[in-house]
Amino acid sequence: MSPSELSQRFRSVRAYTTTLAAPLSTEDCCVQSMPDASPTKWHLAHTTWFFETFVLERWEHGFLPFDPAFRVLFNSYYNAVGEKHPRAQRGLLTRPGLDQVRAYRADVDARMQALFESSSEPELLALVELGLQHEQQHQELLLTDLLHLFSRNPLLPAYQAQTPVARPAPSLRWHRFAGDLTEIGHSGEGFGFDNELPRHSVYLQPFEIASRLVTNGEYASFIAAGGYADPVHWLAEGWDWCMAQGRAQPLYWRGEGLAWQEFTLGGLLALNPDAPLTHVSYYEADAFARWAKARLPTESEWERAATAGALDQLFSDAWQWTASSYAAYPGFRVGPGAVGEYNGKFMVNQYVLRGGSSATSPGHSRASYRNFFPAGACWQLSGIRLARDA
């Protein structure tokens, strides 16, 4: 991608983040609803911090930080950069104000555009592209963190007007794949995160995978059949998690039986039984799969089926839990410097999700993309695609 093309892409991605925050009040942007979520104001600042810290500080002639205090305040997890404000206390940052954060974005954006005009070093351009992919990740987090925040408000506010789409779920088919040697991982064309590399061969046993995602209605049948009350379906840790939280339905479901409602970015709506299920943990996904006499696919199976073009709802509705622990591919090497902390150090105690969701930014998904979260995470748009042995 040429510097002029990357400059245009930079403007587009940065503007989309601003658009996502536009409907929010100042108060909406400052609050943190749980330690795993971040305020919108922090997302706006941190994505700007990335470009100031990793790009401008290195390549801008006569670099001076917008505000030296921001280096600590808006560092997320880059230990090589220095100190960090505690993640669970991001909601306490009433200062700087939202207007100052917006001024920070405008200042860094202008300086970045000037840099595009003066430099075209391949390393710089590659780092900018990483920063834009990083910002797209935060665009989705901005929405899912906001959904969790609004769900805790007794007024149950809507982020945006949303008209439910009443269409039947696609018919469920099982696609069979023979056992064979296949390649997975990023092909080298276009952008890929380091955790998608290196591309390598894996051997797959014969398997079948569902053509579409599990629906709300199908999951409601699991609940009605006592799925949350029977430990036979659950991993031991999952059962302990379920009991400790008093969980009896997905995170944003309310009511019961035929009167289920779901809290969404459009507010509290009647549950659409034909819509893909979202906001379930790995524990819940695994329990449902066992109840349905199936299992979750491995990430290798998922990628094999996705690249064959056989599946519906690959990237459009929900991230899909896999049975694969998040670990390094054979031959993976952590990159040099602080940017090397981006993915590798999180390869423990997490599971891989594949695909994309309705909140994923346009053009951000691909078949080799490896999302990852702890088994108990369910505030993301995470759903279920079933698989079974053939």
VOGU-3710 file (C-alpha; in Angstrom, 3 decimals, decimal comma):
1> mspselsqrf> 0,000/0,000/0,000  1,434/3,392/-1,008  1,853/6,236/1,524  -1,055/8,136/-0,087  -3,323/5,088/0,090  -2,328/4,436/3,688  -2,950/8,095/4,498  -6,498/7,794/3,191  -7,031/4,562/5,082  -5,728/6,231/8,236
11> rsvraytttl> -8,270/9,048/7,891  -11,093/6,576/7,251  -10,378/4,297/10,222  -9,809/7,181/12,610  -13,013/8,900/11,479  -15,022/5,713/12,028  -13,922/5,573/15,676  -15,086/9,164/16,116  -18,400/8,291/14,469  -18,955/5,394/16,867
21> aaplstedcc> -18,508/7,723/19,849  -20,633/10,545/18,412  -24,032/9,465/19,880  -22,619/9,365/23,415  -22,730/11,952/26,156  -19,650/13,034/28,046  -20,844/10,951/30,992  -21,325/7,890/28,776  -17,708/8,153/27,668  -16,170/8,274/31,148
31> vqsmpdaspt> -17,650/5,323/33,037  -16,182/1,822/33,411  -18,696/-0,929/34,205  -16,233/-3,717/35,112  -12,460/-4,282/35,204  -12,464/-6,068/31,833  -14,149/-3,137/30,067  -12,791/0,331/29,360  -14,507/3,723/29,059  -15,076/5,068/25,547
41> kwhlahttwf> -12,837/8,034/26,408  -9,999/5,629/27,187  -10,460/3,813/23,852  -10,321/7,157/22,033  -7,114/8,096/23,837  -5,345/4,737/23,802  -5,713/4,243/20,048  -4,173/7,704/19,641  -1,442/6,873/22,155  -0,434/3,937/19,932
51> fetfvlerwe> 0,397/6,205/16,998  2,089/8,853/19,155  4,197/6,329/21,081  5,161/3,815/18,404  5,178/5,978/15,257  5,604/9,688/15,960  8,077/9,262/18,806  10,353/7,338/16,476  9,929/9,044/13,113  8,692/12,600/13,701
61> hgflpfdpaf> 11,460/15,203/13,520  11,612/17,221/16,743  9,041/14,995/18,470  7,326/16,384/21,552  4,465/14,540/23,283  1,043/16,147/23,336  1,040/15,642/27,113  3,834/13,680/28,852  1,351/12,291/31,412  -0,545/10,459/28,657
71> rvlfnsyyna> 2,339/8,017/28,219  1,327/6,351/31,512  -2,394/7,099/31,542  -3,157/5,488/28,194  -0,631/2,662/28,062  -2,541/-0,616/28,082  -0,161/-3,531/28,646  3,152/-2,581/27,032  5,628/-3,173/29,842  8,556/-2,200/27,640
81> vgekhpraqr> 7,098/1,320/27,319  7,000/1,884/31,057  4,435/2,388/33,810  0,712/1,899/33,273  -2,389/3,238/34,977  -4,220/0,227/36,533  -6,700/-1,262/34,090  -9,486/-1,600/36,657  -9,194/2,127/37,488  -9,601/3,592/33,996
91> glltrpgldq> -13,074/4,779/34,945  -11,538/7,037/37,612  -9,798/9,173/34,987  -12,179/12,136/35,063  -9,192/14,152/33,847  -8,192/14,673/31,113  -11,650/15,640/29,951  -13,302/14,326/26,809  -12,639/17,584/24,954  -8,923/17,285/25,698
101> vrayradvda> -8,890/13,682/24,460  -10,566/14,817/21,250  -7,924/17,533/20,912  -5,274/14,841/21,431  -6,751/12,807/18,576  -6,861/15,834/16,273  -3,272/16,786/17,085  -1,867/13,317/16,486  -3,941/12,888/13,310  -2,515/16,098/11,849
111> rmqalfesss> 1,043/15,108/12,738  0,536/11,665/11,231  -0,661/13,183/7,959  2,453/15,358/7,860  4,562/12,261/8,436  2,922/10,478/5,487  4,041/13,344/3,280  7,675/13,177/4,429  8,395/9,482/4,894  7,636/6,226/3,106
121> epellalvel> 9,875/3,787/4,976  8,407/0,260/4,734  8,838/-0,316/8,478  6,909/2,864/9,264  4,079/1,954/6,877  3,848/-1,558/8,320  3,625/-0,173/11,852  0,886/2,267/10,827  -1,112/-0,616/9,354  -0,700/-2,525/12,634
131> glqheqqhqe> -1,957/0,559/14,463  -5,023/0,752/12,227  -5,816/-2,935/12,753  -5,362/-2,298/16,484  -7,805/0,603/16,307  -10,357/-1,582/14,530  -10,121/-4,044/17,403  -10,839/-1,189/19,794  -13,802/-0,090/17,688  -15,459/-3,412/18,438
141> llltdllhlf> -14,411/-3,245/22,085  -15,859/0,263/22,325  -19,272/-1,106/21,324  -19,200/-4,246/23,464  -17,897/-2,347/26,497  -20,628/0,237/25,983  -23,265/-2,504/25,764  -22,138/-3,863/29,120  -22,212/-0,354/30,607  -25,730/0,393/29,360
151> srnpllpayq> -26,972/-3,009/30,546  -26,082/-1,908/34,090  -28,141/1,278/33,807  -31,689/0,887/35,212  -32,982/3,100/32,366  -31,731/0,462/29,870  -30,711/3,123/27,338  -30,321/2,359/23,651  -27,107/3,307/21,895  -28,956/3,577/18,603
161> aqtpvarpap> -32,419/2,904/17,237  -32,570/-0,682/16,068  -35,335/-2,334/14,095  -35,415/-6,089/14,672  -35,060/-8,083/11,456  -37,588/-10,897/11,353  -36,186/-13,520/9,004  -36,052/-17,259/9,488  -32,757/-18,873/10,335  -31,039/-20,645/7,437
171> slrwhrfagd> -31,673/-24,379/7,367  -29,062/-26,371/9,269  -26,879/-28,659/7,182  -23,824/-30,664/8,113  -20,795/-30,294/5,853  -18,485/-33,298/5,853  -14,727/-33,044/5,423  -12,469/-36,018/4,883  -9,433/-36,538/7,009  -6,432/-35,004/5,318
181> lteighsgeg> -3,392/-32,810/5,662  -4,297/-29,141/5,391  -2,565/-25,814/5,858  -3,756/-23,137/8,259  -2,472/-19,701/9,146  -2,019/-16,461/7,287  -1,076/-16,892/3,635  1,126/-13,808/3,495  -1,227/-11,801/1,280  -2,458/-8,642/2,961
191> fgfdnelprh> -2,291/-7,939/6,676  -2,060/-10,638/9,324  -1,288/-10,486/13,058  1,800/-12,294/14,282  -0,315/-14,935/16,036  -1,618/-16,078/12,627  1,916/-17,118/11,648  3,655/-19,172/10,552  1,389/-20,953/8,108  1,785/-24,663/8,755
201> svylqpfeia> 0,330/-28,102/8,069  -2,049/-29,942/10,388  -3,685/-33,331/9,999  -7,438/-33,434/10,463  -9,519/-36,482/11,216  -12,797/-36,691/9,263  -15,302/-34,225/10,718  -18,614/-32,515/10,097  -19,389/-28,880/10,833  -22,701/-27,031/10,990
211> srlvtngeya> -23,540/-24,725/8,105  -24,773/-21,965/10,425  -24,612/-20,694/13,989  -26,763/-21,889/16,870  -29,888/-19,735/17,226  -31,481/-18,121/20,254  -34,417/-20,495/19,917  -32,175/-23,554/19,968  -30,393/-22,281/23,039  -33,734/-21,519/24,721
221> sfiaaggyad> -34,568/-25,220/24,259  -31,356/-26,084/26,116  -32,473/-23,837/28,987  -35,996/-25,264/28,982  -34,555/-28,787/29,150  -32,727/-27,890/32,362  -29,359/-27,325/30,747  -28,190/-24,923/33,443  -29,339/-27,247/36,219  -27,677/-30,491/35,109
231> pvhwlaegwd> -23,929/-30,801/35,737  -23,636/-33,704/33,296  -23,327/-31,220/30,414  -20,691/-29,038/32,014  -16,956/-29,071/32,467  -16,136/-29,097/36,177  -14,721/-25,578/36,049  -17,672/-24,456/33,966  -20,147/-25,839/36,483  -18,329/-24,056/39,311
241> wcmaqgraqp> -18,424/-20,833/37,252  -22,133/-21,267/36,587  -22,969/-21,905/40,252  -20,761/-19,081/41,524  -22,456/-16,569/39,231  -25,964/-17,951/39,648  -26,078/-18,104/35,844  -29,269/-19,522/34,338  -29,306/-17,829/30,909  -26,985/-15,881/28,588
251> lywrgeglaw> -25,579/-12,612/29,883  -28,084/-10,191/28,336  -31,244/-12,339/28,421  -34,078/-11,337/30,715  -37,338/-13,061/31,579  -37,968/-16,733/30,914  -39,776/-19,244/28,710  -41,714/-17,672/25,853  -41,206/-14,180/27,285  -37,444/-13,908/26,838
261> qeftlgglla> -36,032/-10,472/26,128  -32,488/-9,507/25,194  -30,629/-6,304/25,951  -28,893/-5,008/22,836  -27,324/-1,816/21,542  -30,850/-1,018/20,424  -32,151/-1,353/23,973  -34,278/-4,124/25,488  -35,960/-6,109/22,708  -38,072/-9,222/22,452
271> lnpdaplthv> -35,746/-12,162/21,847  -35,671/-13,199/18,199  -35,587/-17,025/18,258  -34,157/-17,184/14,723  -31,259/-14,816/15,374  -27,792/-16,217/16,088  -27,035/-16,681/19,780  -24,485/-14,234/21,212  -22,798/-13,392/24,511  -22,149/-16,879/25,818
281> syyeadafar> -18,956/-18,063/27,492  -16,811/-20,981/26,400  -18,305/-22,918/29,312  -21,839/-22,329/28,041  -20,880/-23,071/24,452  -19,265/-26,359/25,443  -22,224/-27,360/27,637  -24,720/-26,672/24,846  -22,628/-28,672/22,373  -22,560/-31,677/24,704
291> wakarlptes> -26,315/-31,413/25,252  -26,813/-31,282/21,472  -24,754/-34,497/21,045  -22,060/-32,558/19,235  -18,916/-30,599/20,126  -17,153/-27,354/19,333  -14,882/-27,344/16,271  -11,159/-27,023/16,614  -9,743/-23,853/15,101  -8,077/-25,955/12,378
301> eweraataga> -11,418/-27,517/11,439  -13,075/-24,114/11,424  -10,436/-22,591/9,141  -10,503/-25,594/6,810  -14,283/-25,263/6,412  -14,179/-21,465/6,148  -11,626/-21,477/3,345  -13,754/-23,999/1,470  -16,603/-21,462/1,405  -19,068/-23,977/2,783
311> ldqlfsdawq> -20,473/-22,072/5,754  -23,039/-19,380/6,420  -22,611/-16,598/8,984  -18,828/-16,828/9,011  -17,996/-13,207/9,792  -21,274/-11,335/10,147  -22,973/-12,235/13,411  -20,908/-13,732/16,221  -17,394/-14,799/17,056  -17,413/-18,574/17,310
321> wtassyaayp> -15,833/-20,450/20,189  -13,497/-23,262/19,221  -12,176/-26,148/21,298  -8,617/-24,916/20,767  -6,545/-23,371/23,504  -4,821/-20,161/22,465  -1,228/-21,176/21,912  1,643/-20,425/19,561  1,774/-22,022/16,140  4,843/-24,204/15,505
331> gfrvgpgavg> 7,751/-21,889/14,773  6,112/-18,751/16,191  8,533/-16,067/17,312  7,723/-12,949/19,318  8,698/-9,789/17,453  11,300/-7,343/18,731  10,577/-4,390/20,988  7,375/-3,308/22,702  5,168/-4,188/19,721  6,256/-7,793/20,227
341> eyngkfmvnq> 4,055/-7,765/23,339  0,952/-7,450/21,152  -0,158/-11,106/21,142  2,445/-13,615/22,259  2,393/-12,947/25,977  -1,332/-13,739/26,173  -0,938/-17,331/24,972  -2,068/-18,962/28,218  -5,427/-19,842/29,823  -7,515/-18,620/26,891
351> yvlrggssat> -9,526/-20,146/24,038  -9,588/-19,229/20,373  -12,640/-17,722/18,682  -12,921/-17,534/14,921  -14,949/-15,470/12,463  -16,298/-12,028/13,278  -19,400/-10,348/14,665  -21,960/-7,683/13,893  -19,709/-5,220/15,765  -16,510/-6,146/13,924
361> spghsrasyr> -15,278/-3,278/11,792  -15,682/-3,620/8,006  -12,766/-5,386/6,346  -11,203/-6,507/9,614  -12,038/-10,236/9,519  -10,390/-13,051/7,592  -10,337/-16,838/7,759  -6,970/-16,999/9,560  -7,859/-14,422/12,255  -7,391/-15,722/15,810
371> nffpagacwq> -9,436/-13,929/18,450  -9,027/-15,129/22,035  -10,663/-14,733/25,436  -10,750/-16,495/28,812  -13,295/-19,301/29,105  -15,622/-17,240/31,303  -15,773/-14,188/29,022  -19,230/-13,512/27,621  -19,541/-9,724/27,180  -18,230/-10,086/23,646
381> lsgirlarda> -20,449/-11,125/20,736  -19,474/-14,775/21,117  -21,639/-17,585/19,795  -21,625/-21,253/18,799  -21,063/-23,287/15,666  -21,320/-27,020/16,230  -19,098/-29,772/14,910  -18,993/-33,532/15,280  -16,814/-36,476/14,364  -17,546/-38,025/10,993
//
